[in-house]
Amino acid sequence: MVIEHFVENEKEGQYYTIPFSVPQNVIKITVKYEYYRPTKGILSDLRPTNCIDIGLMNEKGRFLGWSGSSHSEISVGEYSSTDGYITGKINPGEWRIIIGAYHVEKKGVTVKYTIDFEFAGEKLLFGDLHIHTKASDGIFDVSQIANMAREKGLDFIAVANHNNYAENFALPAVNGLTYIPAVEWTHYKGHMNFYGVKNPFEDSFIANSIEEMRKVIEKAKALGAVISVNHPKCAIIPYLWEDDYIFDMAEIWNGPMRPTNVRGIAYWTSLLKAGRKVVAVGGSDYHRPLRFVKIGNPVTGVYSPSQSAEDILDSIKKGRCFVSESKDGPAIDLKYGGFRMGDTAEYKEGTDLTVEVKSRYKVKLYLVTDKYEKEIKAGKVPLDKVKFAYIKATKKHGNKVRAVSNPIYFN
């Protein structure tokens, strides 16, 4: 939408508004404006020039923010806004641009406003599902972690401290960042992340037998928690409980890619071959600055209908996600007929698997099933009758894993 508005010289020194219409299903509004401005900066008050300030009001006439002439582009949205503007739900109706006619040349000036709408719909979001703060054994507080995550371009994070969840009740609002409530249930026989519930255990996290372990997990699940087994094949803290059915997800990629994670991917694949439907996720397990352990390495990429914590976690539970070495790493999606990654499909002779990969650099792709692993190209891939199919991306020259998708399952 483009609005050209002429500001007369007689308006100099005044404030007023002009309307624009916002349609349904908008989650973000961006307003850019431009006009002839012969003199800028401190000389604006000494020489003839134009200086038009901007602010915004919503459909109810509520003031949302003001940036003077500091920004030529502003935005407000449900999950992020320009500094100085209120973040919140975007309702349809007649909104208003606030005009501040600070300086206007005698001949007047035409201001061109370009208004863009971002509509609700599925988006690819990137996040780190395993980060620690100094509430356990990290060295940064949650505000520092959140800002580091935004600097990396992440859309969501899970702060998963060891056996404590106090921070879940006081997470600081950071523009554009969503928190997935989490805690890392830390036991000498293995670690698990509990996602989606601020306080998944209210009495105690203690378990000294497999029966007590199951009770802890079952109580958390009853509250709505989604359970991930963390770094299951880590040489230092492996998963030792004799129960491969208690968790919903597996952290196949923890920190930098290394043999531990290769074993983790193999373990997850063995669960798939046994008939389990386990979602693959990844996280940095970041505690402090180290050469190879960094926030957002790896990321879990999620195809989500919104940036709400509920929608992100629900999409992860459904397997609408992949793990990649970073936000700039390969992004993968799978389709089979009308089915998506994470779905269970009916196998049909002659129906191809559609493999979509976006990558800034060349990678090798492997189709992994219960029967075989073979190199393929992106696009339409013929598929035999198998139990599941997922994609693994590696370096073009070498075997280092760069991304792993979740599977499509077959009856």
N, C-alpha and C positions, 0 to 999 in steps of 0.2 A: 504494500500500500504506500502510495506517495501523496503527500500533501504539500502544496506550495502555498505559502502564506506570506502576504505582503504586510510588512510592518511600516506604518507611516511615521514620519518624523514627529508628528504630534503625540505619538505614543511614548516617546522617550521619557524614561523615568517611571514608567508605569508597569504594573503586573496585571496579566489577564490570562484567560485560558482559551484553547480551541479544542473541539471535540474530535474523537475518532472512534470507530466501532470495533469492538473485539468480538469475534465469532465464538462459537462453542468449541470445547475440547482443546483450548490453548493452555499450555503449561509455561510458556515464556514469551515475553514481549521485548523486542529490541528496537530502540528508536535511535536512528542516526540523523544528524542534521548538519547542514552546511549552508553557508551564505558568504557574501563578499565582505571581507574584513581586511582592509588595507593596512591597518596598524594593530599590532598585538602587544601583549605584555604591559609593562609599566607606562609605555608611551601612549597607551589607549586613553589615558586620562588627560593627555596633553595635546593630542592631535585629533582632527576629525576622523571618525571611524565608526564601525558598527560593532556592537558587542551584545549578543543576545543570549540570555541565560535560559536554563531549562530545568523543569521539575515535572513531577507526574502525580496524577490523582486517579483513583480507581473509579469503578462504575457507581459507587456509593458516595463519591465525593471525598473519600478519605485520602489525606495527604500521604504519599508513599516515599517521597524523597525529593532532594534538590541538590544539584551539583554546580549551580552557577554556570560559568562558561569553562569549567575545568575539563569537561569531557565532551567530545563530539559524538559519543555513542554511549547510551545507557541501556540497561536491561533490568527487568524485574521478572522473577519466576517463582515457581513453587519450591524449588530446591536451591536456587542461587540467584543473586542480584548484584548489581554494581554496588560498590561500597557507597554508603550514604542512602541506599534505597532498601525498603522493607521487603523481605522475602515472604511469600505467601501464595495462597491459592489464587489462580487467575479466573475470575468470573466473567462471563460474557456481558456485553452492554456498552453503554457510552462512557468511555474513558476520556480524560482530558490531559492535554499537555499544558503545563504552566509556562507561560512566556514571561521572561523578565527583559523588558526593553531598556537595557542599561544605557547604551549609546546607539543612536540612529542618525545617520547622515541626513542632510536636508532633503535629499531626493528619495529617502526611504530605502528599504532593503527587502528583497525576497528571500525567505528562508525555506529551504527544501527539507522536509521531514520524510525519511524513508522508514516505514514501520514494518518489521518482519515478525511473523508469528511462528512459534515452534509448537506443533500439535502433539497431543498425547499419542503414544504408539510405541511399539517395541524398539528398544535401543540397545546397543552393545555397550555395557558398562564394565569398567575394570576395577578390581579391588584386591586388597591383600587380606586374607582371612586368618592371619596368625601373627600378631604383633604384641610385644610385651612393653610395659612401662615400669617406672620405678615403684609402682604398687606391688610388683613382685621383684624380678631380678633384672629389669631393664634400668637404664640410667636417665631416660627422658620422661617428663610428665606427659599426660595425655594431650595437652594443648600443643606441646612441641611435636609430638608424633602426628597429630592431625594436620598441622601445618606442613610438616615434611611430606605427608601423603598427598596433600593438594599440590605441593610444588612438583611432585612426580606426575601430576595429572590424574590421580586416582579418584574414582567416584565414590568408593565405599571402603571401609576397613572394619575389621573385627579386632578389638583390643581384648586379648585372651590371656589374662594373668593366671598364675598358678594358684588354684584352689581359693581364689577370692574374686569377688565381683562387685566390690564397693563402687568402683568407678562407673559401673553401668548406670548408677543413679545420679551421676553428676557429669555427664559427658558434655564438653563445651561445644556450643554451636559454631561450626566453621563453614563458611560460605561454600556451597557446592559439594559438601561431603556428607555421606550417610554412614551412620554407625550400625553395624549388625551386633546386637548384644551377644556377648560371649564370655566364656570362662574356660580355662584349660584345666580339666580334671587331671591332676598330676598324681600318679601312683607309681610305686616302685616297679610295678609290672606293666607299665605303659601309660601313655598320655592320650587323652581324648578331649576334643573341643566340644562344648555344649553351646549350640547357637540358638538365638531367637528368644531366649528367656533371660531377663535380668538377674533373677536369683533362682537358678535351677535346682539348688539343694538348700533347704532352709534349716534342716536339723544338723546334718553332718555330711562331709564328703568321705568319711572313713569307711574302708572296706578291707577286711582281712581274709575274705574267702570269696570264691567265685559267686556264691549265693548272695553275699552282701554287695558285691560289685553289681550284680544284676539288679538288685533292689535300688541302688543309687541311680543306675541308668533308667530303670523303669519309672521311677518317680519323676526324673527329669523329663522323660518323654511324655508322661501324663500331663505335665505342665506345658507341653508344646515344644520342648527342645528337640533339635536335630543334632544327631551325634556323629562326630567324625573321629576316626582313629588317626592319630598323628604319628608321623614318621615311623610307620610300623616295622620297618627293617633297618632302623638306625642301629649302628654297632654299639652305641653307648646306652640308649634308652629304647630298646625295641618293644614291640607289643608282645607280651608273654602270656596274657590271659588265654585260656583254651576255649575261646568262644568267638567265632568269626561271623556270628549272626546278630550280635547285639547292637552293632553300629549301622548307620545309614550311609555314611560316606567314608572315603579313605583319602587322607592327605598323601597323594602319590608323589608330590614334589614339595620338598621342604628346603628352603634356602637355595644355594647354588646347585646346579645339576652336577651330580657326582654318583659314585657307585651305590651309595645308600638309596638314592632315588630311583636308580635303574632297578634295584631289587624291589623297591616299593611299587613300581609300575608292574613288575612281574608278579608280585603278590596279588595286586588288584586284579590283574588279568586271570590269575588262577581262580579267584573268587567268581569272576564272570563265567569261566569255563565250568565251574561247579553249579552254575545256575543262579547265583546271587545277582541282584540288581543293586549295585553299589555305585554311588556317584563319586567321580574323581574330582578332587579339589587340590588347591595348592596355596602355600603361604610362605612368607619369608622367614618366620620365626625370629624376627628382628628384636635384638636386645640393646645393641650399642653399635657404634661405627666400627665396622671391620672391613677389610679389603674386599671380601667377596660376598658378605651378607648385607643386603640392602633392602630397604622398604620397596615393595613393588617388584621384587625379583625372587620368585615368579609372581605372576598375577593369576587370578581366576577371572576369565572373561565371561560375562553373563548376558544372555539375551533376555531382557526384562521389560515388562510393559511400563514400568515407571522406576523412579529412583527411590521409592520408599523402601524401608528395610524389609517390610513384609513381602513386597513384590520381588525384591532381589532374592531373598531367602527361599521363597516359594519356587522361583525359577531354578535356583540351584538344586533344590530338592527334586525337581522334575528332570534334572540332568540337562537343562538348557545352558550348558556351560562347557568351557574348555580351560586347560591350564597352558599358559605360555610363559616364556622366559622373562618377558616384560610387556608393558603396554605397547611397545613398538615391535614386539615379536609377532609371529604368525597368528592370525585369527582364523578359526576353523568353524564351519557349520556343516551339518549333514542333513540330508533329506532323502526320503524314500516314499515315493508316491505322495500322499498327503500327510506323511508322518515326519516328525522332527527328531533331532538329537534328544535322547532321553526317553523317547516313546517306545512302545512295544507294537510292532507291525506284524501283519500277516504276510508271509513270504509269497510272492507271486512270480512265477517263471517269466523271465523276459523284462522284469522291472529293474531298472538300474538304480544304483545308489548315486545320489548327487553329492559330490564333494566340493565344497566351496572353501577356498583358502586365499586370504589376503596377507601378503608378506612383502616387506620392503626389500628383501633379499631372497635369493634363490634357496630353496630347500628341497630335500628329498621327502617324498610322501610314502608312507607304508599303510596298507590296509591290514588291520589286525582282526582276526576272527578266532573262533574256537578251533578252527581246522588249519589255518595257515596264516602266515605273515608275508606279504609280497609288496614290492614297490609298484606304485601306480602314479598316474597323473591326475591332476584336479579335473573336475568335470563329471561326465557320466561314466560310472564304473560298473561293469557287469558283476553280478553277485550270485554266488552259489547259495544253496540252502544252508544257512548257518544259524547259530544261536544268537550271535551278536556281531557287530562290526563297528570298529572305531578307527580313527586316523592318528598316526604318529608322524610328526614332522621332525626331521633331523637336519644337521648341517649338510650343505650340498656336497662337501668333501669331508667325509668322516661320519661318525655315528652319534655325535653328541645330540641329545634330544633337545628340540627347541619348542615343541608344543605337543599336547596330547588332547584329543577330543574325548567327550563322553560317547558312549555307544548308542546306536539304535539296536533294540533287541527284537528278536523274531520268535514268534510262537512255534 
